[in-house]
Amino acid sequence: MARQHNRAPIHAMTPNVPRILSAISFVIDEARKRNECVTQYDIVKTLFLADRASLNKFGRPITFDNYVAMKDGPVPSTAYNLLKFDDKTLKRLKVSPPWTSKPAPDQGRKALAFEIPETAVRVDALSPSDTDELSKALTVVKSLGFSQVRKLTHDDPAYVEAWDPEGMNSCYSMSYSLLFEVPNEELAQDLSFLSKHA
């Protein structure tokens, strides 16, 4: 029998689309400056580590994206859909991502390498602390590599609590309250409210 999920309450965030677009653009551009290839996997893991670090240092995430537990770890839902150029998401949000992608078989069977024209990079929605955390997170992701990043993010308490390897779903909502080093349901609830009224 599958264990009961989401024992920790899910306080849904209202994703901050300008900040998500800026964060993804920054990560792609930062990788370019380092002469590194950046894939969709690298980007979503970078956003997760940066959001979690920001949450614990400053009491707020960078993107306010909602995280789901998937087979290969935590994934920011809106960012993931933007990276997939998901038609429904693009129409609903009325956005056109400034990046492009192409197959990167040397990085993995389904890997895509992302690029962005330097002139299209807009990070006005981010603070210096946001870009600092994103830069640090990208360094971690690129230095550890796929298998070690997978282990690191799979060990996160919010992921462990949400993921059900025997379940029928491909993803499960993760609780923001468990992304804090000390679980904090009250602050997660406050953030959920603030994200809707920012």
Helices and strands as residue ranges (DSSP letters): H 17-33, H 40-58, E 67-70, E 73-76, H 77-83, H 87-93, E 100-103, G 105-107, E 112-115, G 118-120, H 128-144, H 146-154, H 157-162, E 171-173, G 176-179, H 185-197
